[in-house]
């Protein structure tokens, strides 16, 4: 076999894990090198690249190893939590500090990459690659639930629900100061693209994009408030801007906290914002799906560190 040829073999009788079978078929490879070749994208099963070293391969399936293919390492970051998976969609838990999808800088470790990797490891050998498309995003420093479409039908349905506001997204936030009322709505249009122009609430003479944020107090603290927030619209940084413009920026806010305000009383490693609930109509069944995830450890720690409530928990 020349250095520029790929190696082929027909799998002998009996199912086996792919990495083990590659090592058996190509004696020049140790098991460790065979596993590395699979995970690096150098192995195909019946013409389809399979990067899951533990995938089962059946008898009669043709395995190909091409040593000349560039190795494409799968992301080895922490495993992503998928709270729901079916043929049309999946919902994942995004940790704070991770981008939802790559920027023009083409970052490799993103939530999209981790979800794609997790789904690739689930599929059986020879199965077609999974279609994965972002439906909506969370800020890098915001934690919580993000939906991805796994079919064209899923993508069209979920995006339509975003547009008509029938997809419900509920957040928890810790904000500076003590809100006067127990609930309310910010109905203030936003303007700017966050890059070359300012992004803030539109002035009376400016035409912005409609932005509506509903909120209710969960618990009051001395100098801070725990709120539950429901988005009616989904503009970029909407929650952060609305609360900052009202004089109650999210604790840990670095971008939109008004300069006129005094130094923040509470410090946090990131903005204390968590997307804990999502609800939508399933594209295939028409049933309503409600998914939740609790706040991560840093949010809970920040909540526990706040001074004792002055007025106590809001009564329902």
C-alpha positions as CSV (number, residue, x, y, z in Angstrom):
1,X,0.0,0.0,0.0
2,X,1.5,3.4,-1.0
3,X,1.6,6.3,1.3
4,X,-1.2,8.0,-0.7
5,X,-3.6,5.2,-0.7
6,X,-6.3,4.5,1.8
7,X,-6.7,1.2,3.5
8,X,-9.9,-0.8,3.0
9,X,-11.3,-4.0,4.5
10,X,-14.6,-5.7,4.8
11,X,-15.6,-6.3,8.4
12,X,-15.5,-10.0,9.3
13,X,-18.5,-11.7,10.9
14,X,-19.5,-10.4,14.3
15,X,-20.3,-6.9,15.6
16,X,-17.5,-4.9,17.2
17,X,-16.7,-1.5,18.4
18,X,-15.2,0.6,15.6
19,X,-11.8,1.4,17.2
20,X,-11.3,-2.2,18.1
21,X,-12.3,-3.4,14.6
22,X,-9.9,-0.9,13.0
23,X,-7.0,-2.2,15.1
24,X,-7.9,-5.7,14.1
25,X,-8.2,-4.9,10.4
26,X,-5.0,-2.8,10.2
27,X,-2.3,-4.5,12.3
28,X,0.1,-1.6,11.8
29,X,-2.2,0.4,14.2
30,X,-2.2,-0.1,17.9
31,X,-5.6,0.2,19.6
32,X,-4.7,3.7,20.8
33,X,-3.7,4.8,17.3
34,X,-6.8,3.3,15.9
35,X,-9.0,5.1,18.4
36,X,-7.1,8.4,17.5
37,X,-7.7,7.8,13.8
38,X,-11.4,7.3,14.3
39,X,-11.9,10.4,16.5
40,X,-9.7,12.4,14.1
41,X,-12.0,11.7,11.2
42,X,-9.7,9.4,9.2
43,X,-12.1,6.4,9.3
44,X,-15.2,5.8,7.3
45,X,-17.9,3.1,7.5
46,X,-19.6,2.4,4.2
47,X,-18.3,5.7,2.9
48,X,-19.5,7.8,5.8
49,X,-17.1,9.3,8.3
50,X,-17.8,8.0,11.8
51,X,-15.9,9.8,14.6
52,X,-17.3,7.7,17.5
53,X,-14.7,5.1,18.4
54,X,-17.2,3.2,20.4
55,X,-19.8,2.9,17.6
56,X,-20.9,-0.6,16.8
57,X,-20.1,-1.9,13.3
58,X,-21.9,-4.8,11.8
59,X,-20.5,-7.7,9.6
60,X,-20.3,-6.8,5.8
61,X,-19.8,-3.1,6.5
62,X,-16.8,-1.7,4.7
63,X,-14.3,0.2,6.9
64,X,-11.8,2.6,5.4
65,X,-8.8,4.2,7.1
66,X,-7.1,7.0,5.2
67,X,-3.9,8.1,7.0
68,X,-3.5,11.1,4.7
69,X,-6.7,12.8,5.7
70,X,-6.1,15.8,8.0
71,X,-7.0,15.0,11.6
72,X,-10.1,16.9,12.7
73,X,-10.2,16.6,16.4
74,X,-13.6,16.6,18.1
75,X,-13.9,19.1,20.9
76,X,-12.7,17.4,24.1
77,X,-14.3,20.0,26.4
78,X,-16.8,19.1,29.2
79,X,-19.7,17.0,28.0
80,X,-22.8,19.0,27.2
81,X,-26.0,18.3,29.0
82,X,-28.9,17.5,26.5
83,X,-32.2,17.8,28.4
84,X,-34.3,16.8,25.3
85,X,-33.4,15.0,22.1
86,X,-35.6,13.7,19.3
87,X,-35.6,13.6,15.5
88,X,-36.5,17.3,15.1
89,X,-34.8,19.1,17.9
90,X,-32.6,19.1,20.9
91,X,-32.3,21.4,23.9
92,X,-28.9,21.8,25.6
93,X,-27.7,23.5,28.8
94,X,-25.2,26.2,28.0
95,X,-22.6,26.9,30.7
96,X,-21.6,30.5,31.3
97,X,-18.5,31.5,29.4
98,X,-19.2,29.5,26.3
99,X,-20.3,31.0,23.0
100,X,-23.5,29.6,21.5
101,X,-21.9,29.5,18.0
102,X,-18.7,30.7,16.4
103,X,-18.1,34.4,15.7
104,X,-16.1,35.5,12.6
105,X,-13.0,34.5,14.6
106,X,-14.1,30.9,14.1
107,X,-13.8,29.6,17.6
108,X,-13.8,25.8,17.8
109,X,-15.2,25.3,21.3
110,X,-18.8,26.5,21.2
111,X,-22.1,25.1,22.4
112,X,-22.9,24.2,18.8
113,X,-19.7,22.2,18.5
114,X,-20.3,20.4,21.7
115,X,-23.9,19.5,20.8
116,X,-22.8,18.3,17.3
117,X,-20.1,16.2,18.9
118,X,-22.5,14.7,21.5
119,X,-25.1,13.8,18.7
120,X,-22.3,12.4,16.5
121,X,-21.3,10.0,19.3
122,X,-24.9,8.9,19.6
123,X,-25.5,7.9,16.0
124,X,-24.9,4.3,14.8
125,X,-22.2,3.5,12.3
126,X,-23.2,4.3,8.8
127,X,-26.0,6.6,9.8
128,X,-26.2,10.0,8.0
129,X,-24.6,13.0,9.7
130,X,-27.0,14.9,12.0
131,X,-28.3,18.2,10.8
132,X,-27.8,20.7,13.6
133,X,-28.9,24.4,13.4
134,X,-29.0,27.1,16.0
135,X,-32.6,28.4,16.7
136,X,-31.7,31.2,19.1
137,X,-28.7,32.3,21.1
138,X,-27.6,33.2,24.6
139,X,-24.9,35.7,25.5
140,X,-21.6,34.2,26.2
141,X,-21.8,34.9,29.9
142,X,-25.4,33.8,30.3
143,X,-26.2,30.2,31.3
144,X,-29.2,28.1,30.5
145,X,-31.3,26.4,27.9
146,X,-30.7,26.7,24.1
147,X,-32.7,25.0,21.4
148,X,-31.2,23.5,18.3
149,X,-33.1,22.2,15.3
150,X,-32.2,18.7,13.9
151,X,-34.4,18.8,10.9
152,X,-35.7,21.3,8.4
153,X,-39.2,20.9,9.8
154,X,-37.9,21.6,13.3
155,X,-36.0,24.6,12.2
156,X,-38.9,26.2,10.3
157,X,-41.3,25.5,13.2
158,X,-39.1,26.7,16.0
159,X,-38.1,29.9,14.2
160,X,-41.7,30.6,13.4
161,X,-42.5,30.3,17.1
162,X,-39.8,32.7,17.9
163,X,-41.2,35.2,15.4
164,X,-44.8,35.0,16.7
165,X,-43.6,34.9,20.3
166,X,-45.3,31.6,21.1
167,X,-41.9,30.1,22.2
168,X,-41.7,31.0,25.9
169,X,-38.3,31.7,27.5
170,X,-38.1,32.5,31.2
171,X,-34.9,33.7,33.0
172,X,-33.8,34.2,36.5
173,X,-31.7,37.3,37.2
174,X,-30.1,39.0,40.2
175,X,-30.3,42.8,39.7
176,X,-28.9,45.7,41.7
177,X,-31.2,47.8,43.9
178,X,-34.7,47.1,45.2
179,X,-37.5,47.3,42.7
180,X,-40.4,49.3,43.9
181,X,-43.2,47.0,42.6
182,X,-43.6,43.3,42.7
183,X,-44.0,42.9,38.9
184,X,-43.9,45.0,35.8
185,X,-43.2,45.2,32.1
186,X,-40.5,47.1,30.2
187,X,-41.9,48.1,26.8
188,X,-39.0,50.1,25.4
189,X,-37.7,49.8,21.8
190,X,-34.0,49.1,21.3
191,X,-31.6,50.6,18.8
192,X,-28.1,49.8,17.6
193,X,-26.3,46.7,16.5
194,X,-23.7,46.4,19.3
195,X,-20.8,46.9,16.9
196,X,-20.6,50.2,15.1
197,X,-23.5,52.0,16.9
198,X,-24.6,52.2,20.5
199,X,-27.1,49.6,21.6
200,X,-29.6,51.1,24.1
201,X,-33.2,52.0,24.4
202,X,-34.4,54.2,21.6
203,X,-34.9,57.9,22.3
204,X,-38.3,59.4,21.5
205,X,-37.2,60.6,18.1
206,X,-35.5,57.3,17.1
207,X,-37.1,54.3,15.5
208,X,-36.0,51.2,17.3
209,X,-37.1,47.6,17.3
210,X,-39.9,46.7,19.7
211,X,-38.7,45.0,22.8
212,X,-41.0,43.8,25.6
213,X,-39.7,42.3,28.9
214,X,-42.1,41.1,31.7
215,X,-40.7,40.6,35.2
216,X,-41.7,39.7,38.7
217,X,-39.9,39.7,42.0
218,X,-39.0,36.3,43.5
219,X,-37.2,37.6,46.6
220,X,-35.9,40.9,47.9
221,X,-32.5,41.5,49.5
222,X,-30.8,44.5,51.0
223,X,-29.6,46.4,47.9
224,X,-30.5,43.6,45.4
225,X,-33.5,41.8,43.9
226,X,-34.0,38.2,42.6
227,X,-36.3,38.4,39.6
228,X,-38.0,36.1,37.2
229,X,-38.1,37.4,33.7
230,X,-40.2,36.4,30.7
231,X,-39.3,37.6,27.2
232,X,-42.1,38.6,24.8
233,X,-39.6,39.6,22.2
234,X,-36.0,38.4,21.9
235,X,-33.7,41.3,21.0
236,X,-30.0,41.1,21.6
237,X,-29.1,41.8,25.2
238,X,-32.7,42.8,25.8
239,X,-32.9,41.9,29.5
240,X,-29.6,43.4,30.3
241,X,-30.4,46.7,28.6
242,X,-33.9,47.1,30.0
243,X,-32.9,46.6,33.6
244,X,-29.8,48.8,33.2
245,X,-31.8,51.6,31.7
246,X,-34.2,51.3,34.6
247,X,-31.4,51.8,37.0
248,X,-31.3,48.1,38.1
249,X,-28.5,46.5,36.1
250,X,-27.9,42.8,36.3
251,X,-25.4,42.1,39.0
252,X,-22.0,41.5,37.3
253,X,-23.0,43.6,34.2
254,X,-19.9,45.0,32.5
255,X,-21.2,46.6,29.4
256,X,-24.5,48.4,30.0
257,X,-24.2,49.5,33.6
258,X,-24.8,53.3,33.5
259,X,-21.7,55.4,34.2
260,X,-23.7,57.7,36.4
261,X,-24.3,55.0,38.9
262,X,-22.1,54.6,41.9
263,X,-19.7,51.6,42.1
264,X,-21.5,48.3,42.2
265,X,-22.2,47.1,45.7
266,X,-22.0,43.4,44.7
267,X,-19.3,41.7,42.6
268,X,-19.9,38.7,40.5
269,X,-17.7,36.8,38.0
270,X,-20.3,37.3,35.2
271,X,-23.7,38.8,34.7
272,X,-26.1,36.9,36.9
273,X,-28.6,35.8,34.2
274,X,-29.8,32.3,33.7
275,X,-32.2,30.9,31.1
276,X,-34.0,28.4,33.2
277,X,-37.1,27.6,31.3
278,X,-38.2,27.1,27.7
279,X,-41.6,26.1,26.2
280,X,-42.7,25.5,22.6
281,X,-45.0,23.5,20.5
282,X,-43.4,20.3,19.1
283,X,-43.0,20.5,15.3
284,X,-44.1,16.9,14.8
285,X,-46.6,16.1,17.6
286,X,-48.2,19.5,18.2
287,X,-47.9,19.0,21.9
288,X,-46.6,21.6,24.2
289,X,-43.1,20.9,25.6
290,X,-41.8,22.6,28.8
291,X,-38.2,22.1,29.8
292,X,-36.4,23.5,32.8
293,X,-32.9,23.6,34.3
294,X,-31.8,25.0,37.7
295,X,-29.2,27.8,37.9
296,X,-25.6,26.8,38.0
297,X,-23.3,26.9,41.1
298,X,-22.0,30.4,40.6
299,X,-25.6,31.8,40.4
300,X,-26.6,29.9,43.5
301,X,-23.5,31.1,45.3
302,X,-24.1,34.7,44.4
303,X,-27.7,34.4,45.6
304,X,-26.6,32.9,48.9
305,X,-24.2,35.7,49.5
306,X,-26.7,38.5,49.2
307,X,-27.7,40.3,52.5
308,X,-30.8,39.2,54.3
309,X,-34.1,40.3,52.8
310,X,-35.7,43.5,54.2
311,X,-39.2,42.9,53.1
312,X,-39.0,39.1,52.6
313,X,-40.2,36.9,49.8
314,X,-43.0,38.2,47.6
315,X,-46.3,36.6,48.3
316,X,-48.0,34.9,45.4
